[in-house]
Amino acid sequence: MRPVVEKDGALGLKLVANMERMTGDRNNQLAFDNALANAALLGRGHSLARLRDEGLGQEDSALVVAAGPSIKRRDPARAIKESGYRGTLVAAESALAYCLRNGIVPDLTVSLDPHPTRIVRWLGDPHLTEEHLKKDDYFARQDQDDAFADEMRANEKILGLLDRHGPDIRMALSTSASSAVVERVLETGMEIFWWNPMLDDPDDPAGLTARLQEANALPCVNAGGNVGTACWVMADAVLGKSEIGLTGVDFSYYSDTPYRNTQYYHEAVALIGEENLDAVFMRLHNPHMDEWFFTDPAYMWYRECFLEMAADTECATFNCTEGGILFGAGVEFVPLATFLERHA
């Protein structure tokens, strides 16, 4: 069931219904091409199936650390460290540097997005220059970790962190990853566990997903379109954890965030113009926090996908983000402290 939305955002709600097609049109062919290009490197890792035998964590729970804006405002790393949490920590690649800076080495890191230049930034881009930054303000605009305020300096620090901790990190790496990401993962010495993203109907023999599985025989994962959901899927379907907590899974922005600091700002302006942005951004009330958040069509679609998937699994999901819009049937909204006390 879709939550109550304020009167603006009418166009955004219409776009949500088309996001699966729009996202596929934008990403699927690139993801498929990346997977074919990565075929020669699959031997430098394992199949994702091997993770089932790794026995990650000391109990039957997992905690996902994603990189939503609540990470900056809630700083869950402190609570995780102080609690003595004994379960499995699964981090999005976008939250990996945050974890490492706070003395946390996740049991598993996940990467999915096929973007050719942006995703490697989370792992440190050895080839980053000031000219690159002038061409893409994606990171400069985001309401995220203050460590990115000076992007070149932040990149140098991330390079050092990943070079130091790489051999201690397991990476569930989608075959759709860009060559820049794959090269960086190999360079740091991470242990790779390969998997195919579900790009379309896997039962369609002419589809991209079926063609990928025929080419490399790797497991296919429905990742819900984003790395945060992919982390949750790994904890549930691959690691088999019965209770999964989520942090940094906002799928939205805080009400005081300027539109310019949102992920798809430029795309929204190109679509309808700066003066019409209220029509595409949707405002939702979170009854657990008694706060309003706003979101865009992509994140609203991710939310709906997550809730649909959560309703079809046997694991118990606890959203410990303490913000955002991921609440509803199949997801229990609880403070992070409550989940950590349960599994300390």
N, C-alpha and C positions, 0 to 999 in steps of 0.2 A: 504494500500500500504506500502510495506516495504521500509524504508529509504535507502539512499545510504550508503554503507558500504565500508571501505577501503579493499584493496586486501587480507589482512590477515583475519582470521575468517571464512574461507571457511568451515571447519569442524563444527564450531559453528552453522552456518546457516543450515547445514544438521541436526544437533541435535535438533534444534528448532522444526522441523517438527514432531519429536517424543517425545517432552517433555510431552505432555498430558499423553501418555502411560507410560513413564518413571516415571513421578511424581505419577501417580496412583499406579504403581507397588511398589513404595517406601512407600507411605503414606496411601493408602485407607484402607487396612486391619487393620492397626494400629488405624486409625481414627474410624473405625467401632467397633473394640474391645474396645476402650476407651469409646465410646458411650454406649455400653452395660454395661460396668462397672459403668458408671455414672448414670444408670437408677434409682438406689435407692435414688439418691440425687436430682432428678428433683423437688421433692416437696419442696425443700428449695429455690426455685426461682419461676419465672413466665415464661410463654411462651413469646417469642419475640413479638408475636402479641399485647401484652399489651402495648408495647412502642408506638403504634399508638395513644394511648389516653393520653400519658404523656405530650404532648404540650411542647417539649423541645425547648428552645431558644425563643427570643422575636420577631423574624421575619422569613421570608420564605427563609432563606439561612443557609448553614452549611459550616464549615471549617474543613477539615481533617488535623490532625497532625500525620504524620507517621515518621519513624526513619531512613530515608535514609541519606547518607553522607552530604547532603546539610544542615541538621539540625545543624551540627557542624560548617559549614562554613557560614551559613546565619543567624542563631539564630533567627528564626521567632517569638519566644515567646515574645521578646522585642517589636516588632512591634504590635503584637496582643494585648498586655497589654496597650500600649500607645494609640492605636486606639479607645479604648472603643467599640470594636466589640460586637454587640448585637445578633448575630446569634447563632447557635448551634455549639459547639465545639465537634468533634468526634475524639478520639485519639486511635491509635493502642496501644496495651499493651506495645509494645516496646518503645513507646514515652511517656508513662504515667509518669515515674519518671522524665523525662525531664520537662514535664509540671508542675508537682508538685514542683520541685525545683525552678521553676520560678514563683511560686505563681498562677498557673492556675489549676483549677479543671475542667476537661472536663465534658461536659454534658453526654457524653457516651464514654465508652471504649470498645474496641472489641478485642477478642482473638479467634484464629482459629487453629494454628499449633498443631499437636498431639505429637510433640517430647517429650519424657519422662522426659528429664532433663533440656533442655535449656530454654524453654519459661518461666518457673517459675522464672528464674533469673531476668526477667524484673520486677517482683513483689516482689523480695527479697526472697531468698531461705534460710529458717531457718536451713537447714541441710547442707549447703555448707561448704566444708573443703578444705584445701590446696591440699589434695590428689585428690579431684575432679578436681581441676584446672589443675593438672599435666596430667590428663587423657584426657582433652578436652580443646584445645586452641582456641576454636571458638570465644569467646569474646575478648581474648587477641589479636587476629589477626585483628579484625575489625577496619576499619577507621570510628570511631564513636565518640560519646561523650567522652571527656577527663576524665570525672568522672569515667570511668572504668579503668583508668590507674593502680590503686591499687584495684584489684578485690574484695578482702576480705573487704576492707574498704568501697568500693562502695556498696557492698551487705548490710553491716550494715546500711548505710545511707538509702538505699531503703527500708529495713525492717522498719525503723522508719517512713519514709514518708508514706508508705502504711498502717502501723498500725494506724497512726494519721488520715489519710484522708479516709481510707476504707469506713466508713459509709456514706460518701458523694458521693460515686462513683457508678454509674450504669454500670454494666458489661454485654454486649451482648456476652455471653459465648457459644461457640460452644460445642455441646455434645462430639465432638472429642477431647476436651482438656484432657491432662494427669491428672492422679490422683494428682500429685504434684501441678498443677495449680489450680485444683478445691479445694483442701484442703486449699491452700493459699488464694484463693478468699473468701472462707467461713470463714476462720480464721480472715480476716481483716474486715469482716462485709459488704462487697460490696453487693449491690442489684443485683441479677442475673436475666438475661433474656435469656432463653435457646433457641437454634436453632440448626437445623441439617445442616451440610455441604452437598452440592451436590457432591457426590462421583462418580456417574456414571449417566447413563440415568434414570431419575426418572420414566419414563414410562415403564421400564423393571421390571415386577413384581418380577423377581428373582434377581434383582440388589441390591446392598448394600443400595442405597438411599431409594428405595421403602421399603425394609425391616426395615430400621430405622424409617420411617414415620409410618409404621404399628405398630411398637413397642411402639412409644411414642407420635405420633400424633402432633409433633412439626413442625413449619414452616421449610421448606427447602430453603436454600439460595445458589445461585450460587455466590461464593465469589471470583471467578477469580483466585484461587490458592494461594492467599497471603493476609495478613491482611490489607495492605494498600487499596487494591481494595475492600476488605470486608467492610472497613469503609465507602468508597464511596457508596457501595450498600446499606448500612444501612441508610445513609443520604437520598438517592434517594427513594428506594423501600419501606423502613419501615417508615422513618420519613416524607417522601413526600416533601422534600425541592426542590424548583425550581431552585436554583442556588447553586452550590457546588464548593468551592475552595479547592485546594490541596496544602499541604506543605510537604516536606520530601518524596515525591513520585518520587524518582529518577530512579529506575529500572536500575541503572548503577553506575559507579564509575568515579571519576575525573581522568583526564589523568595522573596525577602524583602519583596515587595510585599504590604501588607495587602489583604484582599478589598475593603475599602471604597474603595480607590484604583483599582479596576478600572472599566472603562467601563460595564459593564452590571450593576453591583452592585445598584442599586435594583430592576431588573427581576428579578434572580435571587432577591432576598429576597422580593419579592412573589409569586414563583412557588412557592418551597419553604420559605421561612423562613430566618432567620439561622443557626439551629442545623444546617441541612442543606446548607450551601454546599459542603462537601467532595464532595458527590455530583454537583454540576454543574460544578465546576472540575476540569479534567484536568491531570495532571502528566506532562510528557514529558522524556525525557533527550536532550540534544543531544550526539551522540557526537563531533562536531567540536570542541566546546568542553569536553566532559566536564562539563557542567553541567545541572541540572534547571531547567525553566521550567514555568509553568502557564498554562493558557489557558481560555477559555470556549467554548461551542458556536458562537457567531458567528465568532470568530477561527479555530477549528478548521475550520469550513466554508470560510472564505476561503482557508485553507491548502490544503485539498483541491481547491478550484476552481483555484487558482494552479497546482498541480502538474499537474492535468489539462490546463490550457491550455498550460503549458510543454512538455508532451510532444507537443503538436500544432503546434509552431512550429519554424522553421528557425534562429532566432537562438539564440546561446549566452547563457545566463543565469548570472550569477555573484552569489551572495548574499554581500555584503561587510558585512552588518549586524554580524557578530561577536557574535551572540547570537540568541535566539529559536528558532522551530521550523520555519522554512522551509528544509527540506533534503529531498533525495530525487531520484528520477530526473528529469533535465531541468534541475536546478539544481545548479551547482557551488558549494560552500561554501568561500570563500577570504577571507583577510584583505584589508581595503580597500587596504593598502599594495601588495599584489601586483597588484591590478587597476590601481591608479594608475600603478605602475611600467611596466606593460604598455602604458599609453596616455599616458605623460608626454610 
